[in-house]
Amino acid sequence: MITTTGGPQPADFADVRATNLAVVLRYLRVNAPCSRAEIAAATGLNKATVSSLVADLIDRRLVRETGLTERRIGRPATMLVIDGSPYAAIGLEINADYLTAVAIDLGGERLLSWRRSFAGLSSTPGQAAAAVAALAKRAVGRVAKEGRQTLGVTIAVPGLVDGEGVVRLAPNLRWHDVDLRSALRSALGNPSFPVSVDNDANLAVLAEQRYGGYATTNNLIYLTGEVGIGAGIISDGRLLRGERGYAGEFGHLLIDPTGPVCGCGRRGCLEALAGISALIARAMPDSTHDGTLTDLEPEVDEVVRRAKGKDPAVLAALEGVGRDLGHGIATVANLINPEVVILGGYFVRLAPWLLPPAQAELTLRSVAPDEGGTRIVASMLDHGAAATGGAAQVLDTIDSGILPTP
């Protein structure tokens, strides 16, 4: 055990410099193009320090000069922008009916976006790990061919994930205590870059915070719209994880104790009433599937088609699911008062029918006047939100001062 005596200890110079490099990089990411003088004025760092930091970032090929100058009185200033062209962050998502891979550079440009059908409900954890590892290898190989260094890979999973990357429980994949991180590192040949595993809703809300339509919002919730319904929660600008990282199991709020049995084994969970499989069963009891959907998209397409055709049974089912979602959202809104709750996944396509009853139920069940300002909206991101968030999580390490060297 290491102990110290006396007052606060002086910070290591390298730590201070890494922090200052991250400060400059974060400012540029939001405000570029801008000059060294603008960075100094905005961050409080002196001009000589900023010049030294920018030189370091240029050497690392994280920043470049554009050759453009400001129109102003006096000496023109060289403008700076994020470079990051030698680097890529990769995110992947495992879900009940598909796999997704996304690669993003430091400037936010999407380098690749792949979606593959995947029978997650009938695959073993070993088969799933092999499939996602093969997709990860392809993504790493693709960015390497473009001369880019992979900064890290993060995998999104619809379940409870501990700090070691072990999936403790993923009911909709039927997983228990799956050491996915170790399996993927081994399958990837123990790469030099970090491999992480996280909950899909947590990663999706990070994508919304960084790239979505509400990127400046400090209090927001993202709801996954898949077989399950998870919640990624940003509160006061920070991801809410809970004691062991298990926060956000929105789909397992009790809505109706006499309702159907959920995949978790309990009765009446929101997920059993308003998850996409449940919605399809409610909307299309005449559907020919045997109760186990392995590909949700065609079924959702059919629900949308019938809703547009004013099918009474489908409209009634969507109304009911919207009310159930609003019930659950009101419970959370009364607890943490988010500014916006974002419906993602397959909910986006169904939003025209889900949003009105959900908002009405939120109004009915909210304690705060005007629902505390909480609005329910559809995500502007695509089905790759969780994978995009995985890449964003890798890039967050750059923002925190852990900088790569090409």
N, C-alpha and C positions, 0 to 999 in steps of 0.2 A: 504494500500500500504506500502510495506517495503522498506526503503531506507537505504543506508550505506554511511558512510563518510570516507574520507581518501583513502589510497591505497588499493591494492588487499588484500582480506581477506584470512587468512590461511585456507588451506583445512582441513576438518574434517579427523581425523586419520582413522576412519572406511572407509571413501571414498577412501583414499589413499591405504589402505590395499586391498579393493575390486578391485581397479584398478590393483594393483600389482598381485593379484591372477589371474585376467583375463589375464594379460601379460604372466604369467607363463603357464597358461592353453593353450593360443593360440600358444605359442612357442612349447609346447609339441604336440599339435594336428598336427603341420606341420612337426616336426623334430624327434618325438619319434621313436625308443628308444634313450634316451639321459640321461646324468648324471646331478646331481645338479650343478657340476662345469661348465658344458657346458652351462646350463641355465644362470648361473651368468655371464659368460663371454659374452654371446650373448645379454643379456638384460641390462647389466650394474648394476644390483642389486648386493649387496654384498652377500657373501656366507652364512652368518648367516641369512640374510633376506630370501634368497631362501630356506634354510633348514626349516625355520619356515613356509613359505608359502606352501612348499611341504607337510609338516606335516599336515597342515590344509586341503589341497586338498585330502590327503589320508584319513583323518578322514571323509570327506564328500563323500568318495568313488568315487571321480572324477579322481583320479590318483592311480596307484599301482606300486609297485616295481616288476620287473620281475625276480630278482635273478640272472640275467646275469651281467657280468662285462666286461669292456673294456679291450682290450689287449693293455697295455701301460706300460711304465716304472713307477715304484712306486706302491703305494697302489691301488688295484683295486677299481673301483667305481661301486656302485649299479645303475643299469639302471632303468629308469622310462618310463611308457607308460600311455596313457589315459585309464581309467577304464570306469566309467559311466555305469556299468552293472545294477545298480538299477534304471536307468532312461530311459525314452523314449519320443521322440517328435513325434507328429502325425500331418500329413498334409492330407487334403482331397481336392478333386476337383469336382466341378459341371460343367458339360459341356452339350452340346446339345443332346448327345447320350450316355453318360456314366457318372458314378461316380467312383472316384478312392480314395483309402486310402493307405497311406504309413506310416510306423512307423520306426524310425531310432534311434539308441542309440548315445551316445556322441562321440563314436569312429568312427561313420559313417557306422556301420553295419546296413543293412536293416533287420528289424525284421519281417515285413509283407509287402505285396504288393497285394492289391486286386483291381480288376476292375469289375464293374457291369454295365450291360446295363441299360439305364435310358432314358425314353422318355421326355427329358428336354423341347422339343419344345411344347409338349402338356400338360405339368404339370403346375399347379399353383405354385406360390411362396411357399404357405403353404405346398403343397405336396412335393416340392423339399426340403424344410427345414426339413420336417419329415423324408424323405428318407436319407438325409445326416446325420441327428441326429442319426438315427438308425445305420448307418454305423459307425459313430463316437463312439457310445456306444459299439458296437462290438469290435472296435479296442482298446478302453480303457480297456474293459474287458479282451481282449486277453493278453495285456501287463501286466495287473494286475495279471493274473494267473501265469505269469512268474516271479512274484515278483518285477515288475518294477513300478516306480512312473511316472505318466504322467506329463511332464513338461508344456505342453500346446498343444492346438489344433489350427491350422490355416486352414481356408477354402479358396480355390481359386475359383474365379468366373470370367467368361468372360465379364467384364463390368467395369463401373466407380464406384469405391468404395470410400466413404469418410472416414475420420479419425475415425469415430464412428462405422464403420462396416456396414453402410447403403449402399446398392447397389442403387445408384442413377439412373443408366441406364444400362441395359443389353439387347440390341436390339435382340440378337439371342435367348434369353430366354423369351423375351417380358416382362421384368421386369421394373418397375419404382418405385423408392423410397421404396425399400423393406428393412426393418430393420432386416437383416439376423442374425447379431451377437446376438441381443436380443432374437430372436426366438430360436436360437441354444442354448444359455445359459439356457433359460427356459426349453427347451426339455432335456438338459443334467442335469437338476436339480441344476442349478447355482453352478457349480463345483468350487473347490478351485483353480484350474489351469486356466490360462488365455485362452480365446477363441477369436480369431481374424479372420477378413475377409479381403482379399486383392485381387487385380487384378491378374488373372492367369499368364499373361505374366511377371509381376513383380516378381512373385514367381518363375516362370520357369527360369528366368535369374539368380536368386539367386542360384538355383540348379546348373546351369551351372558354376557359379563362384566358387561354393564350391566343386562340385563333377564331373563336366563335363570334356570334353577333352581340355578345354581352361581355366582351373581354375586359371592360373597365369596371365591371360589377364586382363588389367585394362580398356580396351575400347572395349566393345562387346555389341551386340544386339541379342536378341532371338526373333524369330517370331513364334507365335503359328500357327499351320497349322490345323485349325478346320473349322467349318462353318464360324467363324470370323477369322480375322488376327490381333492380338495385338502384340505390341512390348514392351519387357522389355529391358531397356537401362541401362548399366553400363558405366558411364563416369568418367574417372580418378579414377576408383576403387570404385565409389559410385553409388548407385541406383538413377537414375534420376526420380523424382516423379512430379515435377512441383508445382505450387502454391497451388493447392488443391488436389494434388495426381492424377490428371487426365492425366498425360503425357503418351505417348505411343500408342495413337489411330491410329496406322499405317494403319489399314484397311480402314480408312475414309479419306485417301489422295485422292484428286480428280485426276483421271487418264484420264477419257474420259467423258466430260460433256454431250455427247449424248448417253452414255452407259446405262446399265440397272439400275433400281431402287434398291437401297440398303435397307437393313433392317432398317437403321436409317431414311429412308424416303427421302434421297437425291439421286441424280442420278450420276452414273459414279464413285462411290467409288471403290478403289482397291479391297475391300472385295467382291463387287458385280461382279467383273471380275475374281478374282483369289482365292476367298475362296473355300473351298473344295466342297460345294454344287454347286457353279458356275462352278468349274472345271468339275464336273461330268456331269452337264447339257451340257457343251461345248463338252466334250469328247464322251458322249453317249446320243445324242438326241433321240435315239431309246429306252432308258430306260423306264421301265414300271411304275416307280414311278409317283405320281401325282404332283410332284413339291415340296412336303414337305417331306424331308428325316428325318426319326427318327433314323436310324441306318446307319452311314456312312461307317463303315468298310467293309461290303460286296460289296458296290459299289466301294470303293477304290481298293479292291481285283480284281474286274472285270476290272477296268482301268489298273491296273498293268498287268493283264493277256493279255489284248488286246495290250498294249504297247509292251510287250515282243514278241507278235505275229506280230508286225509291222503293226498294223491297222492304215491306213493313217489318218483317222479322229481323232483317239485318239492321235497320234503323233503330228498332227497339233494343237490340243487343248492344249497339254502339252507345245509345243513350244510357243504358244500364252500366256499361263499363266506364263511361265518362263520369257518372255519378260516383262509382266506387273509387275511381282515381281521385276525384275531388275530395271524397271522404278521407282518404289516406293523406292527401296533400294538406288538408286542413289540420290534421293531427300534428304534422311536422311543422306547419306554418305557425301554429299556436305555440310551439316550443321554441323555434329559433328564428322566426320572422325573416325569411329570405325575401329579397327584392323580386326575384324571378325564379320560377320552377320550369325547367326546360324538358319537354318530352322528346326523347330520342328514339333511335332504332325504328322499328316498324310503326311506332306511334306517329311518326312524322307524316306518313302517308294517310293515316286515319285521323289526323288532327282536325280537319274541318268538321267532323262529326263528334269528336271527343272533347274538344276545348269548351264549347258552350255549356254542356252539362257539368263538366268538371269545374269550371269557374263559378257556376251557379251553386254547386255544392260547397265549394270553398267559402262563398259568401254566406251561405246558410249556417255553416259550422264554425266560422271564425269568431273569436272573441273580440279581436281588435277592430276598431272602426275602419271601414273601407278595406277590410281584409289585411290590415297592416301594411297596405301597399303592395302585397304579393300579387304577381301576375303569373299566369300559366301560358306558356308559348311553345311553339314547335321549334326544334333545333334547326339551325341552318347548315349544320354539318351532315355528312353522309353516314353510311353504315360503317365507315372506317373511323368513327370518332374515338373509340377506345384504343385502336391501334395508333391513331394520330396522337392521342394522349400518352401512349407508351413512348413514342419518339420525343414528345414534349418533355417527358420526365427525364429522359437522357439529356436533353438540352438544358434543363433546369440545373444540372450539375455544372454546366459552363457558367451560367448566371451566378452560381454560388462561389465561383472562383477556382474551380478545378479545371484548369485550362489544358488543352492538348498541345502537343508539340509535333508538327508534321515531320 
